[in-house]
Amino acid sequence: MAARATPLGLTSMMLLSWASICFNILLAILLGGVTNREDTQYFVIMVVPILVAAFRLTLPSTLAVVAVVDCINFFWVWHYAKHQLRTPVNEYIEAGTVSLIYTVVGVLVWLLVNHLHQKETQLSASLVDLERAKERLLQEERLAAVGRLASGIAHEIRNPVSAIVSALSTGRGGELAASEREEMFEIAAKESRRLERLTTDFLAYARPRSPQKAPSSLDDTLGYVADACRPRGNERGVTIHVHSSGGLVAEIDASYVQQALVDLVMNAVEASSPEGRVDLRTGANSDGSVRIEVENAGPSIPPASVARIFEPFFTTKARGTGLGLAIARNIARAHGGDLVLSANEPGRVCFTLTFPPAQEDSHPT
């Protein structure tokens, strides 16, 4: 049988409640008539319509149902006594006691149910207020994030633009020697390239493309990243070591992940001391996901910076854009994974990328 698509309306609920009340009263009378006893046990069914009324109806309606049940209770004693030609005083006392119990039960249950309804209404109102407050907070947070982003963009763009304007203005002066003028133009060109890199990084952060995922060998990915970053490591005297994963495969966009890893490895190289090392390793987690770790033996990240390292435009480098870690985390999350700072202690700083595993029947590309 198919489930009901929509709940009953108020009118339908009231009609159903009254039908249930009438049915149970008539059922009790019918069963009492069949047994034909002055103390028929079937009158206990009269409690059901009282409870239905207390749960579904108003207090006057509940009292009306209680009054009907009490009248039927007394009428039954009178009717039985009339046919037996005697006056059962004890039965009238018992009927009065039962009627009093019916009344107390009806009123108490109605009061409890009404109290619960009031609490439910208050809770619903509180949930609505909470949802509105949550929406306001989210809106304010979004506006604050936009404000911080706009401030960061303005700050990062202003510096190279100012340098370009200053260099060009100085280079146009007739009193400069040719070598000095060439130096000014070189500064302008360098700042222009910096501005272009900043724009590219910002677009990569603000409008990340959807990854074209395919089963890929993590060993191949790490090998490519290590080869790309090794020249920079050699310049600083930092060695890059790749630890084989034993053939781990993940559903990733290899070029996209390589971009994130290059940023992480470059950061690790620059954070390492001369003659230091950067380790790249992979592994499998207990939940079936795979991880890539980028670890260096440099100093730990200050606690004040840890909470902000993934914020866009936050950087401790003199000429960094502050978008590298933010872009890398976006790439990881676009794959259904994440990027976290998994270790931060003197002599060991480690960032960990996690990705869902490849299908069992997939083969690396």
N, C-alpha and C positions, 0 to 999 in steps of 0.2 A: 504494500500500500504506500502510495506516495505521501511524503510529509507535507503538512499544511504550509503553504508559501507565506501567508501573512497571519498575524495573531488576530484573535477575535476583537471586534470593536466593543465599545462600552455598552451599547444597546444589546448586542448579541450576548454579552456576558451577563447582563441583568436578566434577560429572558431565560438563559440557561440556569442561572441561580434560582430563579423562582420556580422553574420546572423541576429542579432537583428538590427544592423544599416541598412542593406539593406532592411529588412522587413519594418521598420518604414518609410524609404524614399519612398519605393514603395507604401505603404499604403497612405501616404500623397498625392502622385501624383494621385493615383486612386480615392481617395475621392474628390480631386480638380477637376479631370476630370468629375466626376459625377455631381458636383454642377455647373461647367462651369461658374465660376465667376472670375473676375480679382483679387478680394481681398478675395479669399476663406479663410475661418477661419480654415480650416483643415491643413493649412501649419504650424500651431503652433506645430503639431506633429514633425516637423523637429528639435525641441529642443531635443527630446528624443535621436536620434542618436548622436547628439553633446555631450550630457551628458554621454552617454555610452562610446563614444570615449575618453572623458576627464578622465573617471574613469578607463578605462581598457587599453588604448593604449598610445603610446609615443606621444610627442608633435608634431612631423612632421605628424604622422598619424591623430592626432586630427585636425590639420590645414587642412589636405587634405579633411577630412570629412566636415569641415566648408566650404571649397572652393566649394565642390560639392553641398552642400545645398544652398550656395549663388548663384551659377550658375543656379541651378534649379529655384530659386526664381526670378532671372532676366529673365530667359528663359520663365517662365510662363507669366510675364508681356508682353514680346515681342510677345509670341505666341497669347495671347489674343488680343493685339493691331493689329496684322497682320490680324486677322479674322474680327475685327471691323473697319478696314481701318482708324485708327486714331493713333496719337502718344500721349499716356497719360504721359506727363512729370511728373505730380504729383505722378503717380504710380511708375515711375522709382526712384523718390526721396524717396518715401516710401519704395521701395524694397531695396534701398541703406542703408536706416536707419536700416531696419530689419537685413540686412546682417551684418552691423556694430555691432548690438546688438549680433547676433549669434557669431561673431568673439570674441567680448569681453567676452561673457559668456563662450565660449569654452576655451579661454586662461586662464581666472581667475579660472575656476573650475579645469582645469588641474594643475595650479600652486598650488592651495589649496590641491588637492589630492596628488600631488607629495610631498608637504611639510609634509602631514600626513604620507605618506609612509616612508619618511626619519625619521620622529620621531618614527614611529613604528619600523623601523630597528634599530635605536639607542636604543629604549626601549628593544627590543629583545636582543641586544648585552649586554645591562646593566644587564638584567635578567640572561643571561648566565654567565656573570662575577660574579654576586651576588651569583649564585648557586655554582660556582667554589669556591668562597671565603668561602661560608658557609660550603662546603665539606672540605676545608682545615682546617677551624676552628674546625669542628667536629673531624677531624682526629687528630689535635693537642690536642684537649681536651681529646680524647680517650688515646692518648699517655701519656698525663700528668696524667690522672687518673691511667693508668697502672703504671706509675712511682711512684705516691703517694702510690699506693697499694703495689708495690714491696718494697718501702722504709719502709712502715709500717710493712710488714711481716718480713723483715730483722731485724727491730728494736725489734719487739716483740719476735722473735725467739732467737735473740742473747742473750738477758738477761737470760732466763732460761738455755740455753746451756752453757753460761759462768758460771752460778751458779753450774750446774751439773759438769762441768769439774773441777772447783775449789774445790767443795766438794769431788769429787772422788780422786783428786790429794792429797788433805789434808788427806783424810781417809786412803790412802795407806801408809802414813808415819808411821814408826815403833815407833816413840816416843810418839804417842797419846795413851791415856788411852782407855779402851774398851768403856766407856760411851761416850767419845768424838768422837771416830770412829763411834759409832752407830748414834750419832747426825749428823755427816757428811753424812752418808748414808741416813738418814731420809730426810735431805735437798735435796739430789739428787733425792730421790723418789718423794718428793713433787714437785720439779721443773719439773720432768718428767711428772707428772700428769697435771701440768699447761700447759706444752707443748702439751700434748695430747688434752686437752680441747681447746687450741688455734687452733690446727689443725682441730678439729671437728667443731668449730665455723666458721672457715674460709671456710671449705668445704660447710657448710650450707649456707653461704653467697654467695659464688662463684657459686655453683651449686644447687640452690634451686629445690626441687622436685615439680612436678605439684600437686596441691591439689586435693584430692579425695572428691569433695564436695557432701554434702547431707544435707537435712533439719535437723537442729539441734537446740535444745532449748538453748537459751542464758543463762537462769537461771541455767541449769545443767553445762554449761561451766564455768560460774563464780563460782559456788559452788565448782567445782573441783579445780580451780585455788586458791581460797581462802583457801581451806583445805591444798593444797600443800605448800602454802607460810606462813601459820599461825605459824608453829614452828619457822621460822626465825623471824617473827614479834614478837613472844613472847620473843625471846632472846633479842631483842632490846626494848621491852616494847611498841611496836606499835600494835594497834588493827586494824583488817581488817574487814570492814563492807561491806556486799553485799546488794544492793537495788534491790528488785524484779522488773523484767521488765513487769510483767503481761502476761507472756506467749509468748514473742516475739520469732520468729523463723527466722533463716537465713540460706542461702545456703553456708555452710562452711565445711572445713575439721576440725572437732572438735579438734583432737590431734595437728594439725598444729597451729591452733589459740591458743590453750592452751599454746603451747611453747612460742608464742609471748607475751601472757598475763603474763606468769610467769616471763619473763624478765622485763616487765614493772612494775609488782607489786613488784618484788625484788628491782628494782631501787627506787621505791617510798618508800619502807620500809627503805632502807639505807639512803634516803634523808630526812627522817622524824626525828624529834627530839624525845627523849625519852618521853613516854606517849602520843605520837602523834597517828594519825589515817590515814588509807588509805581507800578510798571509791571506790567501784566498782559499777557502775550503767550502765544501758542500756536505750535506748530510740529509738524512730522512728523519722526520718527526714521527712521534707515536700515532698521530692522527692521520698519517698517510701523506701529509704535505712534505715538501722539500724546502731546504733552506740554503742560502748562500751567505757566508760570513766574510766580512772584510775587516781584518784586525791589524792594528799597528801597535808598536811598543812605545808610543809617545806619551806625553803627559796626559793626565785625565782632563776632561772637559769641565770647566768650573760649574758648580751647582747653579749659579745664576743664569748660565747659558743653556743648561740642559733643557729647561722648560720651554725654551724658545728656538731651539736649533732647527725645528721644522717650520717655523714661521717664514713666510716669504719676505725677502729683503733683510732678514736678520743675518748678519755676518760679523765675524771677528777679524776678517782679513782686510787689509788696507784697500785692496782694489777688487774685492769680491762682490758679486751681485746679490748674494744671499738667496738665490733661487735653486741652487743645486740640490740640496737635500729635500726641499719642497717638491721639486720635479721628480726626484727619485721615489719619494713616497707615493706621489700620484701614480707613477708608473706601476709600482707594486700593487696598489689598491685597484688599479684598472684591470689587473690580472686576477683579482679576487684574493690577493695576499696582503702583505703589509711590510713596512720597513720600521724597525725599532732599534733603539740604542740598547743592545743586549748586555754590554759590559762597559763600565766606566770606572777605572781605577788606575792609580799610578803604574805606568808600564804596560797597561793593557786597555785599549779602547776598541770596541767591536760593534759594528753595525750588522744587523741580520735582516736579509730579505727572505720572505717566505712566499711560496707559490703552491697552488694546487698541483697534485701529481698528474702525470699523463695517463691516458687510458691504458689498460693492460695490453690491449692488442695493437697499440700505436707503436710506430717506429720513428726514431729521430730523423729529422731532416738534415 
